[in-house]
Amino acid sequence: MKMLALSFLLSQILLFSSLYPEQPPPRVRQFGLKIGVLEPGPLNAITDVPGVRVGHKTLIQGDSIRTGVTAIIPHPGNVFQEKVPAGIYVANGYGKLTGYTQVEELGYLETPIILTNTLSVPEAAGALVDYILSLPGNERVESVNPVVGETNDGWLNDIRARAVSKEHVLEAIRTAAEGPVEEGAVGAGTGTTCFSFKGGIGTASRKLPPARGGWTVGILVQTNFGGVLQVKGLQIEELLKKETGAARRPTASPADGSCLIVVATDAPLDSRNLKRLAKRALLGIPRTGGYYSNGSGDYAIAFSTAPQVRLAHGERALTQKIEVVRNEAMSALFQAAAEASEEAILNSLFRARTMTGKDGHRAEALPLDKLKSWLEKIKYE
């Protein structure tokens, strides 16, 4: 009878767990923090920009594969046939950003953007080429500029195993969708660390008021960098050190790493002002305590989805007439990019859970319970 009772109890526990799974960690705003002064879009995500879709493929296998792929697709059509203006800004070039030179030279993006780990960039680029060549209308295409960014997730992931395949990349593209974006240890952020905590994928957005254009700026980040984490002015490492009496054991490279930032907007911008917008999105890194260290590859890629600035492939006209935002109206967009980038980076930390990976390495989640008590203490001091 005791065994039957124990079996029944275990079955009830499993049933309860399946019906009421552990609540996911809160996003920054669910936690009660407001970053900046501009209002976010409805989803507070890059997908608030109409037409933008995001897909993830997460690989967690055995005790040492902790990696994946994230795909960002600018619009629902054939991106090669209907290219979008784009600009890239490099804060520190210790990284592998395939496709950078053509975007810099011509100012257009003709493929989705793929994020993955460092040693999977060639595989991801090949998959992007396969994807573009397979699209109806591209039967005669003989040159493709795949854009692939990376961070090195080798602390938690057996990166030398090169577990990411072409099919994984294509699955991330195929499953890309509008709507809420999964954050934390997913996709290309599965095995990343940030400020020696568990990092990952984060997103946020800002919607400008009508008087300032009414446009939306959306950000998605893959965080894997270091520095001295600051949240609303609190230096987290110092507070933890005071509480425990000792410094935390850092990951292998507490300062180095990388951060990829993708910026989408429906504001009609040309490549020159998109590069300026990308530069401002990189402000999210120092605002959270990073400083573009020697071994950190920190890049921002910005694109506009506005139909009037797209470029039709094979257009033979000698001139192109487009209407773009004036320089004098860019400041509000700059502010939006800086605020959303900071919040996206924090979301990547807030949403990530503790993970153990290769060689028993462990990346702890940001201690949100302690952070809340510190913030409460400041409020009442």
C-alpha distance (Angstrom), angle and dihedral (degrees) to the residues before:
residue distance angle dihedral
M1 . . .
K2 3.80 . .
M3 3.79 90.1 .
L4 3.80 91.1 49.7
A5 3.78 90.9 49.1
L6 3.83 91.3 49.1
S7 3.80 91.0 48.1
F8 3.80 90.7 50.3
L9 3.81 91.2 48.7
L10 3.80 92.0 50.7
S11 3.79 91.4 48.5
Q12 3.80 90.0 52.0
I13 3.79 91.5 49.6
L14 3.80 90.9 51.1
L15 3.80 90.7 47.0
F16 3.79 91.6 49.7
S17 3.82 90.6 48.4
S18 3.79 91.9 51.6
L19 3.80 93.1 47.3
Y20 3.80 94.9 42.8
P21 3.82 108.2 30.1
E22 3.76 120.6 -173.2
Q23 3.75 110.5 -75.5
P24 3.81 112.9 -109.9
P25 3.80 116.0 -114.1
P26 3.81 113.3 -88.7
R27 3.76 125.4 -100.6
V28 3.79 116.9 -119.1
R29 3.81 94.2 -92.7
Q30 3.79 93.3 44.0
F31 3.79 85.5 54.5
G32 3.80 89.1 57.4
L33 3.80 101.1 -104.4
K34 3.78 124.4 126.9
I35 3.79 117.9 -158.2
G36 3.81 115.9 -155.3
V37 3.79 127.2 -24.9
L38 3.80 105.4 -85.5
E39 3.80 119.0 94.4
P40 3.81 121.3 -112.7
G41 3.78 124.5 -125.3
P42 3.82 120.5 -100.5
L43 3.83 93.5 -83.4
N44 3.81 97.1 28.9
A45 3.80 86.1 -134.6
I46 3.79 141.4 109.3
T47 3.81 86.8 -100.9
D48 3.81 89.3 70.2
V49 3.81 83.4 83.4
P50 3.83 102.2 87.4
G51 3.80 114.7 -105.3
V52 3.81 97.2 11.0
R53 3.80 113.9 129.8
V54 3.81 131.7 -170.6
G55 3.81 129.1 -159.7
H56 3.80 132.2 -177.7
K57 3.77 135.1 -161.8
T58 3.80 111.5 -167.3
L59 3.81 121.0 -162.3
I60 3.81 117.0 -162.5
Q61 3.80 109.3 159.6
G62 3.79 129.2 161.6
D63 3.79 115.9 -38.1
S64 3.80 99.7 -47.7
I65 3.81 113.6 37.3
R66 3.80 109.0 90.0
T67 3.79 108.9 150.4
G68 3.79 144.0 94.9
V69 3.78 151.1 157.7
T70 3.80 134.7 -84.9
A71 3.82 121.2 -164.8
I72 3.81 124.8 -162.0
I73 3.81 114.7 -166.4
P74 3.83 116.8 -166.1
H75 3.82 99.2 -151.9
P76 3.82 139.7 -6.8
G77 3.81 95.2 -105.4
N78 3.79 133.0 76.9
V79 3.81 101.5 -61.9
F80 3.80 92.5 -162.5
Q81 3.80 92.7 54.4
E82 3.80 92.5 41.3
K83 3.79 105.8 36.5
V84 3.81 121.7 -166.0
P85 3.81 125.2 -140.4
A86 3.78 112.5 -106.3
G87 3.78 142.1 176.8
I88 3.80 132.5 -164.3
Y89 3.80 127.9 -156.4
V90 3.80 123.5 -167.8
A91 3.81 119.2 -152.7
N92 3.82 93.7 175.3
G93 3.78 120.7 1.2
Y94 3.80 100.8 -149.1
G95 3.79 93.5 124.0
K96 3.77 148.8 68.5
L97 3.79 113.8 -97.9
T98 3.78 106.4 168.5
G99 3.79 114.3 -154.5
Y100 3.80 95.9 24.8
T101 3.81 98.8 123.7
Q102 3.80 96.5 54.1
V103 3.81 92.4 48.4
E104 3.80 88.3 48.7
E105 3.81 91.9 49.0
L106 3.82 102.1 40.8
G107 3.80 102.4 21.5
Y108 3.82 98.1 -133.0
L109 3.79 138.0 107.9
E110 3.82 116.3 -143.4
T111 3.81 102.6 175.0
P112 3.78 137.8 42.3
I113 3.81 115.0 -87.8
I114 3.80 115.0 -108.4
L115 3.81 124.9 -160.9
T116 3.82 121.3 -166.7
N117 3.82 140.9 130.7
T118 3.79 125.4 -52.8
L119 3.81 100.0 -101.2
S120 3.81 93.6 43.0
V121 3.81 95.6 61.6
P122 3.85 94.6 98.0
E123 3.81 92.2 49.0
A124 3.81 91.2 48.1
A125 3.81 91.8 48.4
G126 3.80 90.4 52.1
A127 3.80 90.8 49.8
L128 3.81 90.7 51.0
V129 3.79 90.3 52.3
D130 3.81 89.7 49.9
Y131 3.81 90.3 49.9
I132 3.81 94.8 50.1
L133 3.82 93.9 45.2
S134 3.82 90.1 51.3
L135 3.82 95.6 56.6
P136 3.82 118.4 105.2
G137 3.79 108.7 -103.0
N138 3.80 93.8 31.4
E139 3.81 97.0 84.3
R140 3.82 92.9 116.8
V141 3.83 97.5 40.9
E142 3.82 112.2 127.0
S143 3.81 102.4 170.1
V144 3.80 129.1 47.6
N145 3.82 129.3 176.0
P146 3.84 105.2 -149.7
V147 3.81 114.2 -163.4
V148 3.81 112.9 -147.9
G149 3.81 127.6 165.7
E150 3.79 130.4 -172.6
T151 3.75 150.5 -173.2
N152 3.80 126.2 -158.7
D153 3.80 110.3 -107.9
G154 3.82 93.7 175.6
W155 3.82 94.7 125.4
L156 3.81 92.9 70.7
N157 3.80 100.7 13.8
D158 3.80 130.9 64.4
I159 3.78 89.1 -124.4
R160 3.83 93.1 177.3
A161 3.81 89.1 64.8
R162 3.82 88.4 68.0
A163 3.79 91.2 -150.3
V164 3.81 95.0 174.2
S165 3.81 111.3 99.2
K166 3.80 132.7 -170.8
E167 3.79 88.7 -105.1
H168 3.81 90.5 57.1
V169 3.80 90.2 53.9
L170 3.79 92.2 47.2
E171 3.81 90.1 48.7
A172 3.81 90.8 54.2
I173 3.81 88.7 51.8
R174 3.81 94.3 45.3
T175 3.81 93.6 49.2
A176 3.80 95.1 45.2
A177 3.78 110.3 127.9
E178 3.75 144.4 172.6
G179 3.81 118.9 -112.1
P180 3.82 130.9 54.9
V181 3.81 116.1 3.8
E182 3.79 120.5 -136.7
E183 3.82 111.1 -123.3
G184 3.78 140.0 -167.4
A185 3.81 122.4 35.2
V186 3.79 96.5 9.1
G187 3.79 136.2 111.8
A188 3.79 113.2 -16.3
G189 3.82 88.9 -3.5
T190 3.80 95.7 58.6
G191 3.80 96.1 104.8
T192 3.80 103.2 22.5
T193 3.79 129.2 115.6
C194 3.79 129.8 -154.7
F195 3.81 126.6 -163.1
S196 3.84 84.5 -10.7
F197 3.81 89.8 -61.6
K198 3.78 125.0 102.3
G199 3.79 107.8 -76.3
G200 3.77 131.2 177.9
I201 3.78 140.2 135.9
G202 3.79 120.8 -9.1
T203 3.77 134.1 171.1
A204 3.81 140.7 -174.2
S205 3.80 140.3 158.5
R206 3.77 143.9 -155.9
K207 3.80 128.0 -147.6
L208 3.79 115.4 -153.8
P209 3.80 118.3 -138.1
P210 3.82 115.5 -107.3
A211 3.81 92.5 -104.5
R212 3.81 89.0 60.5
G213 3.80 95.8 45.9
G214 3.81 102.9 -78.1
W215 3.81 90.8 -118.2
T216 3.80 126.2 145.3
V217 3.79 127.4 -129.0
G218 3.80 116.1 -162.5
I219 3.79 126.7 -170.4
L220 3.80 133.6 -163.4
V221 3.81 121.2 -176.6
Q222 3.79 137.2 -168.7
T223 3.81 103.3 -156.7
N224 3.79 123.0 -157.1
F225 3.79 104.5 136.3
G226 3.79 138.5 109.3
G227 3.77 143.7 -139.9
V228 3.80 132.0 108.6
L229 3.79 109.3 -39.6
Q230 3.80 115.5 -130.3
V231 3.79 124.9 -173.5
K232 3.81 114.6 -174.7
G233 3.80 89.1 -24.5
L234 3.82 95.3 -48.1
Q235 3.81 114.5 127.3
I236 3.79 99.3 -141.0
E237 3.81 97.9 -165.9
E238 3.81 92.5 53.2
L239 3.80 92.2 48.8
L240 3.80 91.6 49.8
K241 3.79 90.3 48.2
K242 3.80 91.6 52.1
E243 3.78 91.4 48.4
T244 3.81 97.4 47.6
G245 3.80 100.0 28.1
A246 3.79 92.3 -127.5
A247 3.77 139.7 69.2
R248 3.80 118.5 -102.4
R249 3.77 119.1 -104.3
P250 3.82 103.1 -104.6
T251 3.77 129.2 -142.1
A252 3.81 118.1 -98.9
S253 3.80 93.9 -80.9
P254 3.81 108.2 23.4
A255 3.81 94.4 178.9
D256 3.78 103.1 30.9
G257 3.79 128.2 69.9
S258 3.78 130.5 93.0
C259 3.77 144.7 -94.2
L260 3.80 126.6 -150.7
I261 3.80 116.0 -164.1
V262 3.80 122.6 -169.1
V263 3.80 117.4 -164.2
A264 3.80 123.4 -165.3
T265 3.79 126.4 -177.5
D266 3.78 138.4 169.1
A267 3.80 90.1 -147.1
P268 3.82 109.3 114.8
L269 3.81 100.7 -113.1
D270 3.77 132.5 158.7
S271 3.80 122.8 -134.9
R272 3.81 93.0 -93.0
N273 3.79 94.5 59.1
L274 3.80 91.5 38.2
K275 3.79 88.0 59.4
R276 3.81 88.4 50.8
L277 3.81 89.1 49.8
A278 3.82 90.9 50.0
K279 3.81 89.3 52.4
R280 3.82 90.6 56.8
A281 3.81 92.3 47.6
L282 3.81 88.1 61.0
L283 3.82 87.5 64.6
G284 3.80 86.6 80.9
I285 3.81 88.5 75.4
P286 3.84 98.5 59.9
R287 3.81 90.7 36.4
T288 3.80 87.5 63.3
G289 3.81 94.9 41.5
G290 3.81 106.3 -87.9
Y291 3.78 123.5 126.7
Y292 3.84 107.8 -169.8
S293 3.80 94.7 -100.9
N294 3.80 123.2 -153.7
G295 3.80 94.9 -93.2
S296 3.79 97.5 39.3
G297 3.80 120.4 105.3
D298 3.79 104.4 -151.9
Y299 3.80 117.3 -179.7
A300 3.78 137.0 160.1
I301 3.81 123.8 -159.2
A302 3.81 117.4 -166.6
F303 3.80 128.7 -173.2
S304 3.80 137.7 174.5
T305 3.79 122.9 -134.2
A306 3.82 94.9 -167.1
P307 3.83 106.9 131.4
Q308 3.81 94.1 -140.3
V309 3.83 93.3 62.8
R310 3.81 98.6 46.3
L311 3.79 120.5 111.0
A312 3.80 121.8 -132.4
H313 3.81 111.7 -136.9
G314 3.78 112.9 -114.9
E315 3.81 94.5 16.9
R316 3.83 105.9 163.5
A317 3.80 100.8 -168.2
L318 3.79 113.5 118.0
T319 3.82 93.4 -134.4
Q320 3.77 137.5 35.2
K321 3.78 123.8 -152.4
I322 3.80 115.5 -153.0
E323 3.80 136.0 163.2
V324 3.78 115.6 -135.1
V325 3.79 139.3 176.1
R326 3.79 113.6 -86.8
N327 3.80 119.9 -116.8
E328 3.79 90.0 -115.0
A329 3.82 90.6 61.2
M330 3.81 95.5 50.6
S331 3.81 99.0 86.4
A332 3.80 94.4 79.7
L333 3.80 89.8 51.8
F334 3.81 90.0 48.8
Q335 3.80 90.1 53.4
A336 3.79 91.1 48.0
A337 3.81 91.9 51.9
A338 3.81 93.6 49.2
E339 3.81 94.2 47.8
A340 3.81 95.7 44.1
S341 3.80 92.1 46.4
E342 3.80 92.4 53.5
E343 3.80 91.2 48.7
A344 3.82 92.9 45.8
I345 3.81 91.1 53.5
L346 3.80 90.7 50.1
N347 3.81 90.6 46.6
S348 3.81 89.1 55.6
L349 3.81 88.3 57.1
F350 3.79 98.1 39.4
R351 3.81 93.3 50.3
A352 3.81 97.7 45.7
R353 3.80 122.3 98.0
T354 3.81 127.5 -148.6
M355 3.82 111.2 -81.8
T356 3.80 135.1 -168.0
G357 3.78 119.0 -157.3
K358 3.79 145.8 145.8
D359 3.82 116.2 15.0
G360 3.79 89.5 1.1
H361 3.80 91.8 -68.3
R362 3.78 112.0 162.7
A363 3.79 130.1 -157.5
E364 3.78 112.6 -162.8
A365 3.77 121.6 -142.8
L366 3.78 117.5 -115.4
P367 3.85 105.5 -85.0
L368 3.80 97.7 -116.0
D369 3.80 93.6 174.7
K370 3.80 90.7 58.8
L371 3.79 91.7 43.3
K372 3.79 90.9 54.5
S373 3.81 92.2 51.6
W374 3.82 91.2 48.9
L375 3.78 91.6 50.3
E376 3.81 91.1 47.7
K377 3.80 90.4 51.2
I378 3.81 91.2 53.3
K379 3.79 90.6 48.5
Y380 3.79 92.8 58.3
E381 3.80 99.9 37.1
